Amino acid sequence: MYPVAVVMLQEDELLNRMRFDLVPKLVKEEVFWRNYFYRVSLIKQSAQLTALAAQQQAVDHEEREDSNADDSHLTGFHRSSLSAYRLRCLLDLSGCPHHYF
């Protein structure tokens, strides 16, 4: 048996009982541990993706706050109006100040 598996059985009574119920009656030892560690890897991958998404969301939020602070002198504009204004400026650069880009 794998050294990590021995430690896992010592630490997790539920896992120990599950293994006792399944091996060798329903699955071989090797298949049990392969499935177990595969599922552990999926959980770890999911946690990493969740952390990455949260980090990206924080960066996006910070960028939006920075963008809002840069636009604070345009008090009469709603955010969507400001975006439309920037789009119009991109299409016709001659009439727009360049510091909006």
N, C-alpha and C positions, 0 to 999 in steps of 0.2 A: 504494500500500500504506500501511496505517496506521503512523504513527511508532512506536507501541508494538510493533507486530508486527515491525518492522525490528530493534528492540533485542532482542526475544525471540529472533529467529533468530540474532543475533550471540552471544547468551549461552548458548543451548541447542542444542548440536550434534544431539542426537536429534530435537528439534523441526524443525530445519532439514532433516534427512534425511527425516523423515516428510512434511513439506510437499513436498519434491522428488519423493517417490514418488507423492503423491496429486494434486498440482496440476500441470497441468490435466487429467491423464489420467483421474482418477475424479471429482473435484469441482472446482468453480470456486473461485478465490481467495477470493472473498467468503464462500462457504459454509464453506470451511475455517476462516477466522478467526472467523466467527460461532459455529461449533461449538466451536472452541478456547476462546474467551472465555466461552461459556456454561458449559462444563465447569469452567473456572477459577472462575467465580462459584459453581457448586455446591460446589466444594471449599472455597472461602472461607466459604460459608454453613454447611457442615458443621463447619468448625473453630470458627466463632462459636457454633454451637449446643452443641458439645462444651465450649467454655470456659464458656458460660452454665450448662450442666448441672453442671459441676465447681464453679462458684461457688455455685450453689444447694445442692449437696450439702455444701459447706463451711459454709454458713450453717445448714443443717439440723443438721449435726453439732454446731456451736457452740451452737445452741439446745437440743439434747438434753443437752449437757454442762452448760449453765446450769441446765436443769431438774433434772438429777440433783444438782447442787450445792445447789439450793434444797431438795431432798427428802432431803438427807443425814442429817437428824436422825431420819428414819424408818427406822432401821437394820434392822428386822425385816421390811420389806416388799420383795418382789420387784417389779420395775418393772411387770409386767403386773398384779400385785395392786394396786399403787398407782394405776394407771389405773382399775381397777375400783372402788377406793375413791373416787376423784374422781367417777366416774360416779354412784355411790350418793349422794355428797354433792350432786351437781347435782339428783338426783331428790328428795332429802329434805334441804333446807338447814338444817332446825332442829337436827339432831344433829351437824353438822360445823363445825369452825372455818373462818372465812372466809378465812384467809390462804392457803388452798390454791388460790385462783383468781386 
